């Protein structure tokens, strides 16, 4: 089981706890966590996270090419492959990416805002 994240915050379960996901949904929640947290920010797990935060301020071409590599690096330990990355919004204050992840022949989309 994995805690569910929406907009970088845990979802309450209505009983004072945190909503949990199971099976494939849990894997996507773990992938979202790995994509959102900064790589190297956990001292005992320096390989956890991504370098997607480094994309801010880059050109659209650099963002799309580097985002795929950074995302692949983050989700590879989970057995997921990155099939593509689409830049949804490139504003002064936010960067939103749609990351297409593949596992066992199924493609799932995860949206990440940086």
Secondary structure, DSSP 8 states (H G I E B T S, - for coil): -EE-EETTEE-B-SSSSB-EE-HHHHHHHHHHHHHHSBTT-STT-TTSSBSGGGGTTS-HHHHHHHHHHHHHHHHGGGT-EEEEEEEEEE-SS-EEEEEEEEETTEEEEEEEE-
